[in-house]
Amino acid sequence: MYDYLEGRLERRGPARVVVDVGGVGYDVAVPVGAHFKHGETNRVWTHLVVRDDAHLLYGFPDLQTREWFRALLVVRGVGPALALGILSGLSTASLLDAILENDSRSLVAIRGVGRKTAEQILLDLRDKAPRLGAEIAGVIVPQPSGRSAAMADAVQALTSIGYTEKEAQRSVEGAARHVDRNDLELLVRAALKE
């Protein structure tokens, strides 16, 4: 129903913000530590959960984090509160690493995530994670000479999950020495291991 809210951030708590959009204050649950500028206009990417007793808005500072939230909601045993908790405890880059490395310990370290839930997350998102990391970039990046379009997309995918531009370029260039530089999925997977 709502893709995003854009308005002045009126109040900020550890896991909530109030966004004033045209004189209406929207109370939005956000990951702990999500970066929003208080007193300024912010765009908050949202996900609406409708329950019998409430309509709840969950918000994210960027589109990528919201897509990870939605991917987590598909996992059996993970509801909105737990998905928000996971994104509060791990950055999207760390979550992607944990999934690709089959690292349940990183997930179990988050309050509310037990061994079975961690294993279910790893199982359900294993095949989706590299594609999600690449597809959510969605921005065309100018291509330096000598780099394929897939390499530019791979750099954008890595920056969208928390890498700096320089780190992403170095990782992708290293990956291109070992895998096909025109295969985006292989490049992203290999770059995450660089």
C-alpha positions as CSV (number, residue, x, y, z in Angstrom):
1,M,0.0,0.0,0.0
2,Y,2.7,2.5,1.0
3,D,6.1,2.3,-0.9
4,Y,7.7,5.1,1.1
5,L,7.0,8.1,3.3
6,E,8.8,11.4,2.7
7,G,8.7,14.0,5.4
8,R,10.2,15.7,8.4
9,L,11.5,13.4,11.1
10,E,9.8,14.7,14.2
11,R,10.8,12.2,16.8
12,R,13.3,9.4,17.1
13,G,13.5,6.5,19.5
14,P,15.9,3.5,19.5
15,A,13.6,1.5,17.3
16,R,10.9,4.0,16.2
17,V,10.6,7.2,14.3
18,V,7.7,9.6,13.7
19,V,7.6,11.1,10.2
20,D,5.5,14.2,9.6
21,V,4.1,13.9,6.1
22,G,1.8,16.9,5.3
23,G,0.8,17.4,8.9
24,V,0.2,13.7,9.6
25,G,2.6,11.9,12.0
26,Y,3.3,8.3,11.0
27,D,4.7,6.1,13.8
28,V,7.2,3.7,12.1
29,A,9.1,0.8,13.6
30,V,12.7,0.8,12.3
31,P,15.9,-1.3,12.8
32,V,17.9,-0.2,15.8
33,G,20.7,2.1,14.6
34,A,19.0,2.9,11.2
35,H,20.3,6.2,10.0
36,F,17.8,9.0,9.7
37,K,18.4,12.8,10.0
38,H,16.4,14.3,12.9
39,G,14.4,17.4,12.0
40,E,15.1,17.1,8.3
41,T,13.2,15.6,5.4
42,N,13.8,11.9,5.1
43,R,12.6,9.2,2.8
44,V,11.5,6.1,4.8
45,W,11.0,2.9,2.7
46,T,8.0,1.2,4.3
47,H,6.3,-2.2,4.6
48,L,2.7,-2.3,6.0
49,V,1.6,-5.2,8.1
50,V,-2.1,-5.5,8.7
51,R,-3.3,-7.5,11.7
52,D,-6.8,-7.9,13.2
53,D,-5.9,-5.4,16.0
54,A,-3.5,-3.0,14.2
55,H,-1.9,-1.7,11.0
56,L,1.8,-1.6,11.6
57,L,4.4,0.4,9.5
58,Y,7.9,-0.9,9.4
59,G,10.5,1.5,7.9
60,F,14.0,1.4,6.5
61,P,16.6,4.0,5.5
62,D,17.1,2.4,2.1
63,L,15.4,0.1,-0.4
64,Q,17.9,-2.7,0.0
65,T,17.2,-3.1,3.7
66,R,13.5,-3.2,3.1
67,E,14.0,-6.0,0.5
68,W,16.0,-8.0,3.0
69,F,13.2,-7.5,5.5
70,R,10.7,-8.8,3.0
71,A,12.9,-11.8,2.1
72,L,13.1,-12.7,5.8
73,L,9.3,-12.5,6.2
74,V,9.1,-15.4,3.7
75,V,11.0,-17.7,6.1
76,R,8.9,-20.0,8.2
77,G,9.0,-18.9,11.8
78,V,10.1,-15.3,11.1
79,G,7.6,-12.6,11.6
80,P,8.0,-8.8,11.3
81,A,9.3,-8.2,14.8
82,L,11.9,-10.9,14.4
83,A,12.9,-9.8,10.9
84,L,13.4,-6.3,12.3
85,G,15.4,-7.7,15.2
86,I,17.7,-9.5,12.7
87,L,18.2,-6.4,10.7
88,S,19.0,-4.5,14.0
89,G,21.6,-7.1,14.9
90,L,23.2,-7.6,11.5
91,S,24.0,-5.3,8.6
92,T,22.7,-6.5,5.3
93,A,26.3,-7.2,4.2
94,S,26.8,-9.4,7.4
95,L,23.5,-11.1,6.8
96,L,24.4,-11.9,3.3
97,D,27.8,-13.2,4.4
98,A,26.2,-15.4,7.1
99,I,23.8,-16.9,4.5
100,L,26.5,-17.5,1.9
101,E,28.9,-19.0,4.4
102,N,26.1,-21.1,6.1
103,D,27.1,-19.4,9.4
104,S,24.2,-20.1,11.8
105,R,26.2,-18.8,14.8
106,S,25.9,-15.2,13.6
107,L,22.1,-15.6,13.5
108,V,21.8,-17.4,16.8
109,A,23.7,-14.6,18.5
110,I,20.6,-12.4,17.8
111,R,18.0,-12.3,20.5
112,G,15.0,-14.4,19.5
113,V,16.7,-16.4,16.9
114,G,17.1,-20.1,17.9
115,R,19.1,-22.8,16.2
116,K,16.1,-24.1,14.2
117,T,15.1,-20.6,13.0
118,A,18.7,-19.8,12.0
119,E,18.9,-23.1,10.0
120,Q,15.5,-22.3,8.4
121,I,16.8,-18.8,7.4
122,L,20.0,-20.3,5.9
123,L,18.0,-23.0,4.0
124,D,15.2,-20.6,2.7
125,L,17.5,-17.8,1.7
126,R,20.6,-19.6,0.4
127,D,19.6,-19.5,-3.2
128,K,17.9,-16.1,-3.1
129,A,20.7,-14.2,-1.2
130,P,23.2,-13.7,-4.1
131,R,20.4,-12.7,-6.5
132,L,18.9,-10.4,-3.9
133,G,22.3,-8.8,-3.3
134,A,22.7,-8.2,-7.0
135,E,19.1,-7.3,-8.0
136,I,18.3,-4.8,-5.4
137,A,21.1,-2.4,-6.6
138,G,18.8,-1.2,-9.4
139,V,21.0,1.8,-10.3
140,I,23.0,2.1,-13.4
141,V,26.6,3.0,-12.6
142,P,28.8,4.7,-15.0
143,Q,31.2,2.1,-16.4
144,P,34.9,2.7,-16.4
145,S,36.7,1.5,-19.4
146,G,37.9,-2.1,-19.3
147,R,35.0,-3.2,-17.1
148,S,32.0,-5.2,-18.3
149,A,28.5,-4.2,-17.6
150,A,28.2,-7.1,-15.2
151,M,31.3,-5.9,-13.3
152,A,29.7,-2.4,-12.9
153,D,26.5,-4.0,-11.7
154,A,28.4,-6.2,-9.3
155,V,30.1,-3.1,-7.8
156,Q,26.7,-1.5,-7.4
157,A,25.4,-4.6,-5.7
158,L,28.2,-4.7,-3.2
159,T,27.9,-1.0,-2.4
160,S,24.2,-1.5,-1.8
161,I,24.9,-3.9,0.9
162,G,27.5,-1.8,2.7
163,Y,30.8,-2.0,0.9
164,T,32.6,1.2,0.1
165,E,33.0,2.0,-3.6
166,K,36.7,1.3,-3.4
167,E,36.2,-2.0,-1.5
168,A,33.6,-3.1,-4.0
169,Q,35.8,-2.3,-7.0
170,R,38.7,-4.1,-5.5
171,S,36.6,-7.2,-4.7
172,V,34.9,-7.3,-8.1
173,E,38.2,-6.9,-10.0
174,G,39.7,-9.7,-7.9
175,A,36.7,-11.9,-8.7
176,A,36.9,-11.2,-12.4
177,R,40.3,-12.8,-12.5
178,H,38.7,-16.1,-11.4
179,V,35.2,-16.2,-12.9
180,D,33.5,-15.0,-16.1
181,R,33.4,-11.2,-15.9
182,N,30.1,-11.1,-17.8
183,D,28.2,-13.4,-15.3
184,L,26.8,-11.1,-12.7
185,E,25.8,-13.8,-10.2
186,L,29.2,-15.5,-10.3
187,L,30.9,-12.2,-10.0
188,V,29.0,-11.2,-6.9
189,R,29.4,-14.6,-5.2
190,A,33.2,-14.5,-5.9
191,A,33.6,-10.9,-4.9
192,L,31.9,-11.6,-1.5
193,K,34.7,-14.1,-0.9
194,E,37.5,-11.8,-1.9
